[in-house]
Amino acid sequence: MRFYESSDFFLRVIRFDFINKAPSCNLVFRLIPVFHIGTRDFYENILDEVNSCDMVLYEGVPKRKTMFFNELGKYNHIAKRLDLVSQSNGLPVDLFKASMIHSDLDRINWQREWRQLFLTEKLKYKFLLPIQLYIHSLNINRYKLAKVFMHSAEEVELAYGPIKDKEGTLSNLMFDIREKIVISKISKIIESQKEDHKKIGVLYGAGHMNVFARFLIDKMNFYPENGKFIKVFDIK
């Protein structure tokens, strides 16, 4: 399934509702993909999606710092250059009306997983990646940002990118480990509340959504419907 679409004209996400085939399960899961940078209108639309749910599983790892800048600052800096806003500024948690359930690594578990990374992966995160990001941000524009998410870029990553379930790697920490936390929480909700008429939102980065969708479809007997496009930004 596709949860985001990039073209020469715009970047947009697609949110879906997932319905169970069994009449005995009344839960609906709404997968709400987000990006760290977008227009204010994008985040207002995402907020409407969140507040239409009874309960929302959301991401959020501890604020991370490198030798050069912190995680929050880099998104604010790039967003400002593109006349956009960062997720932290555009989607403040105090506006959420749904019951919010943190479904990510907390500080203690983040530190535990960090200790298990290979030394080369720690050095990459602390030094190499910040330098690369800084260089790319010097001449960033909306087209270049959207190009990262075009189909051709995805195909290259699938062919030559990191293996996300290889233990000890940064990609495993940022994707596989965190996604398993969400899947575990989804499983528990289905097991304990399947007869309840509830809409459960999953508010996570767009790059994670296909894993959650495949779990719901392949393991939990759900099917997608009610797709909706939400524009992240236009390309000027």
Contacts in CASP RR format, 6 or more apart in sequence:
PFRMAT RR
TARGET T0000
AUTHOR 0000-0000-0000
METHOD contacts of the structure
MODEL  1
MRFYESSDFFLRVIRFDFINKAPSCNLVFRLIPVFHIGTRDFYENILDEV
NSCDMVLYEGVPKRKTMFFNELGKYNHIAKRLDLVSQSNGLPVDLFKASM
IHSDLDRINWQREWRQLFLTEKLKYKFLLPIQLYIHSLNINRYKLAKVFM
HSAEEVELAYGPIKDKEGTLSNLMFDIREKIVISKISKIIESQKEDHKKI
GVLYGAGHMNVFARFLIDKMNFYPENGKFIKVFDIK
1 16 0 8 1.000
1 209 0 8 1.000
1 210 0 8 1.000
1 213 0 8 1.000
1 214 0 8 1.000
1 224 0 8 1.000
2 14 0 8 1.000
3 13 0 8 1.000
3 14 0 8 1.000
3 15 0 8 1.000
3 16 0 8 1.000
3 31 0 8 1.000
3 33 0 8 1.000
3 206 0 8 1.000
3 207 0 8 1.000
3 209 0 8 1.000
3 210 0 8 1.000
3 213 0 8 1.000
4 11 0 8 1.000
4 12 0 8 1.000
4 13 0 8 1.000
4 14 0 8 1.000
4 33 0 8 1.000
4 35 0 8 1.000
4 149 0 8 1.000
4 206 0 8 1.000
4 207 0 8 1.000
4 232 0 8 1.000
5 11 0 8 1.000
5 12 0 8 1.000
5 13 0 8 1.000
5 14 0 8 1.000
5 229 0 8 1.000
6 146 0 8 1.000
6 147 0 8 1.000
6 148 0 8 1.000
6 149 0 8 1.000
6 150 0 8 1.000
6 151 0 8 1.000
7 146 0 8 1.000
7 150 0 8 1.000
7 235 0 8 1.000
8 143 0 8 1.000
8 235 0 8 1.000
9 234 0 8 1.000
9 235 0 8 1.000
10 146 0 8 1.000
10 231 0 8 1.000
10 232 0 8 1.000
10 233 0 8 1.000
10 234 0 8 1.000
10 235 0 8 1.000
11 35 0 8 1.000
11 142 0 8 1.000
11 145 0 8 1.000
11 146 0 8 1.000
11 149 0 8 1.000
11 231 0 8 1.000
11 232 0 8 1.000
11 233 0 8 1.000
11 235 0 8 1.000
12 229 0 8 1.000
12 230 0 8 1.000
12 231 0 8 1.000
12 232 0 8 1.000
13 33 0 8 1.000
13 34 0 8 1.000
13 35 0 8 1.000
13 206 0 8 1.000
13 229 0 8 1.000
13 230 0 8 1.000
13 232 0 8 1.000
14 33 0 8 1.000
14 227 0 8 1.000
14 228 0 8 1.000
14 229 0 8 1.000
14 230 0 8 1.000
15 30 0 8 1.000
15 31 0 8 1.000
15 32 0 8 1.000
15 33 0 8 1.000
15 49 0 8 1.000
15 227 0 8 1.000
15 228 0 8 1.000
15 230 0 8 1.000
16 30 0 8 1.000
16 31 0 8 1.000
16 213 0 8 1.000
16 224 0 8 1.000
16 225 0 8 1.000
16 226 0 8 1.000
16 227 0 8 1.000
16 228 0 8 1.000
17 28 0 8 1.000
17 29 0 8 1.000
17 30 0 8 1.000
17 199 0 8 1.000
17 224 0 8 1.000
17 225 0 8 1.000
17 226 0 8 1.000
17 227 0 8 1.000
18 28 0 8 1.000
18 29 0 8 1.000
18 30 0 8 1.000
18 31 0 8 1.000
18 213 0 8 1.000
18 216 0 8 1.000
18 217 0 8 1.000
18 222 0 8 1.000
18 223 0 8 1.000
18 224 0 8 1.000
18 225 0 8 1.000
19 28 0 8 1.000
19 222 0 8 1.000
19 223 0 8 1.000
19 224 0 8 1.000
19 225 0 8 1.000
20 26 0 8 1.000
20 27 0 8 1.000
20 194 0 8 1.000
20 220 0 8 1.000
20 221 0 8 1.000
20 222 0 8 1.000
21 221 0 8 1.000
21 222 0 8 1.000
21 223 0 8 1.000
22 221 0 8 1.000
24 194 0 8 1.000
24 195 0 8 1.000
25 190 0 8 1.000
25 194 0 8 1.000
25 195 0 8 1.000
25 221 0 8 1.000
26 194 0 8 1.000
26 195 0 8 1.000
26 196 0 8 1.000
26 197 0 8 1.000
26 198 0 8 1.000
27 189 0 8 1.000
27 190 0 8 1.000
27 193 0 8 1.000
27 194 0 8 1.000
27 196 0 8 1.000
27 198 0 8 1.000
27 199 0 8 1.000
27 200 0 8 1.000
28 198 0 8 1.000
28 199 0 8 1.000
28 200 0 8 1.000
29 186 0 8 1.000
29 199 0 8 1.000
29 200 0 8 1.000
29 201 0 8 1.000
29 202 0 8 1.000
29 216 0 8 1.000
29 222 0 8 1.000
30 49 0 8 1.000
30 52 0 8 1.000
30 53 0 8 1.000
30 199 0 8 1.000
30 200 0 8 1.000
30 201 0 8 1.000
30 202 0 8 1.000
31 201 0 8 1.000
31 202 0 8 1.000
31 204 0 8 1.000
31 209 0 8 1.000
31 212 0 8 1.000
31 213 0 8 1.000
32 46 0 8 1.000
32 49 0 8 1.000
32 50 0 8 1.000
32 56 0 8 1.000
32 201 0 8 1.000
32 202 0 8 1.000
32 203 0 8 1.000
32 204 0 8 1.000
33 204 0 8 1.000
33 205 0 8 1.000
33 206 0 8 1.000
33 207 0 8 1.000
33 209 0 8 1.000
34 46 0 8 1.000
34 87 0 8 1.000
34 91 0 8 1.000
34 203 0 8 1.000
34 204 0 8 1.000
34 205 0 8 1.000
34 206 0 8 1.000
35 42 0 8 1.000
35 87 0 8 1.000
35 205 0 8 1.000
35 206 0 8 1.000
35 232 0 8 1.000
36 75 0 8 1.000
36 86 0 8 1.000
36 87 0 8 1.000
37 75 0 8 1.000
37 78 0 8 1.000
37 79 0 8 1.000
37 82 0 8 1.000
37 84 0 8 1.000
37 85 0 8 1.000
37 86 0 8 1.000
37 87 0 8 1.000
37 145 0 8 1.000
37 232 0 8 1.000
37 233 0 8 1.000
38 79 0 8 1.000
38 84 0 8 1.000
38 85 0 8 1.000
38 86 0 8 1.000
38 87 0 8 1.000
38 232 0 8 1.000
38 233 0 8 1.000
39 84 0 8 1.000
39 85 0 8 1.000
39 231 0 8 1.000
39 232 0 8 1.000
39 233 0 8 1.000
40 85 0 8 1.000
40 90 0 8 1.000
41 231 0 8 1.000
42 230 0 8 1.000
42 231 0 8 1.000
42 232 0 8 1.000
42 233 0 8 1.000
43 85 0 8 1.000
43 87 0 8 1.000
43 90 0 8 1.000
43 91 0 8 1.000
45 230 0 8 1.000
46 91 0 8 1.000
46 203 0 8 1.000
46 230 0 8 1.000
47 91 0 8 1.000
47 95 0 8 1.000
47 96 0 8 1.000
49 230 0 8 1.000
50 56 0 8 1.000
50 96 0 8 1.000
50 97 0 8 1.000
50 98 0 8 1.000
50 201 0 8 1.000
50 203 0 8 1.000
51 95 0 8 1.000
51 96 0 8 1.000
51 97 0 8 1.000
51 98 0 8 1.000
52 199 0 8 1.000
53 98 0 8 1.000
53 199 0 8 1.000
53 200 0 8 1.000
53 201 0 8 1.000
54 98 0 8 1.000
54 99 0 8 1.000
54 198 0 8 1.000
54 199 0 8 1.000
54 200 0 8 1.000
55 98 0 8 1.000
55 99 0 8 1.000
55 100 0 8 1.000
55 101 0 8 1.000
55 189 0 8 1.000
55 198 0 8 1.000
55 199 0 8 1.000
55 200 0 8 1.000
55 201 0 8 1.000
56 96 0 8 1.000
56 98 0 8 1.000
56 99 0 8 1.000
56 100 0 8 1.000
56 101 0 8 1.000
56 200 0 8 1.000
56 201 0 8 1.000
56 202 0 8 1.000
56 203 0 8 1.000
57 101 0 8 1.000
57 103 0 8 1.000
57 182 0 8 1.000
57 185 0 8 1.000
57 186 0 8 1.000
57 200 0 8 1.000
57 201 0 8 1.000
57 202 0 8 1.000
57 203 0 8 1.000
57 204 0 8 1.000
58 100 0 8 1.000
58 101 0 8 1.000
58 102 0 8 1.000
58 103 0 8 1.000
58 104 0 8 1.000
58 203 0 8 1.000
58 204 0 8 1.000
59 103 0 8 1.000
59 104 0 8 1.000
59 178 0 8 1.000
59 203 0 8 1.000
59 204 0 8 1.000
59 205 0 8 1.000
59 208 0 8 1.000
60 102 0 8 1.000
60 104 0 8 1.000
60 105 0 8 1.000
61 104 0 8 1.000
61 105 0 8 1.000
61 110 0 8 1.000
61 178 0 8 1.000
62 105 0 8 1.000
62 106 0 8 1.000
62 107 0 8 1.000
62 110 0 8 1.000
63 70 0 8 1.000
63 71 0 8 1.000
63 72 0 8 1.000
64 70 0 8 1.000
64 71 0 8 1.000
65 71 0 8 1.000
66 125 0 8 1.000
66 126 0 8 1.000
66 127 0 8 1.000
66 129 0 8 1.000
66 130 0 8 1.000
67 126 0 8 1.000
67 127 0 8 1.000
67 130 0 8 1.000
68 130 0 8 1.000
68 131 0 8 1.000
68 134 0 8 1.000
69 77 0 8 1.000
69 130 0 8 1.000
69 134 0 8 1.000
72 86 0 8 1.000
72 88 0 8 1.000
73 86 0 8 1.000
74 130 0 8 1.000
74 133 0 8 1.000
74 137 0 8 1.000
75 86 0 8 1.000
75 87 0 8 1.000
75 88 0 8 1.000
76 86 0 8 1.000
76 88 0 8 1.000
76 89 0 8 1.000
77 137 0 8 1.000
78 137 0 8 1.000
78 140 0 8 1.000
78 145 0 8 1.000
79 85 0 8 1.000
79 86 0 8 1.000
79 89 0 8 1.000
81 137 0 8 1.000
81 140 0 8 1.000
82 140 0 8 1.000
82 141 0 8 1.000
82 142 0 8 1.000
82 145 0 8 1.000
82 233 0 8 1.000
84 142 0 8 1.000
84 233 0 8 1.000
93 100 0 8 1.000
98 201 0 8 1.000
101 185 0 8 1.000
103 181 0 8 1.000
103 182 0 8 1.000
103 185 0 8 1.000
103 202 0 8 1.000
103 204 0 8 1.000
104 178 0 8 1.000
104 181 0 8 1.000
104 182 0 8 1.000
105 113 0 8 1.000
105 177 0 8 1.000
105 178 0 8 1.000
105 181 0 8 1.000
113 173 0 8 1.000
113 177 0 8 1.000
114 122 0 8 1.000
114 173 0 8 1.000
116 167 0 8 1.000
116 168 0 8 1.000
117 125 0 8 1.000
117 168 0 8 1.000
117 169 0 8 1.000
117 170 0 8 1.000
117 173 0 8 1.000
118 168 0 8 1.000
118 169 0 8 1.000
121 168 0 8 1.000
121 169 0 8 1.000
121 170 0 8 1.000
124 170 0 8 1.000
125 170 0 8 1.000
136 144 0 8 1.000
142 233 0 8 1.000
142 234 0 8 1.000
142 235 0 8 1.000
142 236 0 8 1.000
143 235 0 8 1.000
146 233 0 8 1.000
146 235 0 8 1.000
147 153 0 8 1.000
149 206 0 8 1.000
162 169 0 8 1.000
162 170 0 8 1.000
162 171 0 8 1.000
163 169 0 8 1.000
163 171 0 8 1.000
163 172 0 8 1.000
164 171 0 8 1.000
164 172 0 8 1.000
164 175 0 8 1.000
164 176 0 8 1.000
165 172 0 8 1.000
165 176 0 8 1.000
166 172 0 8 1.000
175 208 0 8 1.000
175 211 0 8 1.000
178 208 0 8 1.000
179 208 0 8 1.000
179 211 0 8 1.000
179 212 0 8 1.000
182 202 0 8 1.000
182 204 0 8 1.000
182 208 0 8 1.000
182 212 0 8 1.000
183 211 0 8 1.000
183 212 0 8 1.000
183 215 0 8 1.000
186 200 0 8 1.000
186 202 0 8 1.000
186 212 0 8 1.000
186 215 0 8 1.000
186 216 0 8 1.000
186 220 0 8 1.000
187 220 0 8 1.000
189 200 0 8 1.000
190 220 0 8 1.000
202 209 0 8 1.000
202 212 0 8 1.000
204 212 0 8 1.000
213 224 0 8 1.000
216 222 0 8 1.000
217 223 0 8 1.000
217 224 0 8 1.000
END
